[in-house]
Amino acid sequence: MVRKVWVTVKPKSKRPAIALLEDGTLLVRLASPPVDGKANAELVGAIAEYYAIPKSRVTITSGLTAKRKLVEIEED
């Protein structure tokens, strides 16, 4: 089963964190800057940790250069 989740990213945050908003969007605060894919790599790792799955099951499908992204999560 594949779950699609909208994610709003806040790069260069002082405290990395993930919060679930009322509309179902994940708000992810990242320490990494949005340079050379560092923030996207940290995002994939953070989402994988949040859902307790391997990083290989998390894919950014839309919004690679935007703050709002669509992420697919493969679940069992």
C-alpha positions, 0 to 999 in steps of 0.5 A, a space after each residue: 500500500 502506498 500512502 501519499 502525504 503532503 509535506 511543508 518543509 522549513 529548512 534551516 530550523 534551529 530545532 528539527 521536528 515533525 508535526 501533524 497539522 489538522 489538515 493532514 499535512 506534515 510540517 517538517 523542520 529541518 536543520 539542513 539548508 536547501 542546497 545541493 539536495 541536503 534538505 531533501 535527503 534530511 527530509 527522507 530520513 526524517 519521514 522514514 524515522 517518523 513512520 519507522 520504515 527504511 529510507 528506501 520506502 520514502 520518495 519525493 514525487 512532487 516539489 523537489 525544489 519547493 517548500 510544499 512537497 508530495 511524498 509517497 510512503 510504501 507501507 506493508 
